[in-house]
Amino acid sequence: GFTNYEAGTNYTYLAIKRNSRLMLRPFVGKWNEESCMEFWKELSRRFVPATAKYRFNVCTDCNKQNFSALKSAFANGAVNYGQVKKIRRGEIVIGVITRNVLGYMPKDEIYIRHVDGFCARLRERVSRYCRRSKTFSKKRSPFYYHLIIFEVYNNFIEPYKKNQTPCMIEGISSRIWDWDDIFMNFYHSR
């Protein structure tokens, strides 16, 4: 198990569908093998099982834990996995190297720009990600609960393309929701 898993530096793992910006699975944990494995295993349970015929396509940064976690969480041959390594000079990205790690993805499909943009939006809208704010979290649960609220907002409330939310683009919902819809739906489901 983890030593003092709740407190200390936390890392946010995100799964975002590229074309719709649907946030599939937020996860908060340590930046280690155990958290990465837990994230990918939970994510793999949310889908029809990937197979060699119907592969799960994944692109990530070069977090080394992703490779073994993906191999463990998905069936052998069921994942196409590409990595993006950013070349930096100080804080400035001066280049990008992409590579296939598992299966095959065309080079032009190995990118994480949508994730970088999503993370920028997340930092703008969720003050817990700014160390200088009064709401900066040092514990795992406030991060996670705030991410869940942001996931609902992103997926159901905020329009993305052609005045449609990510859930509308994916066919999960037929309309834009508001917070009253969310809370009343939750209240009446109890």
Salt bridges, closest charged atoms under 4 A:
GLU42 OE1 - ARG25 NH2 1.95
ASP116 OD2 - LYS86 NZ 2.79
GLU158 OE1 - ARG21 NH2 3.33
GLU158 OE1 - ARG121 NH2 2.41
GLU158 OE2 - ARG125 NH2 3.23
GLU170 OE1 - LYS17 NZ 3.04
ASP181 OD2 - ARG175 NH1 2.87
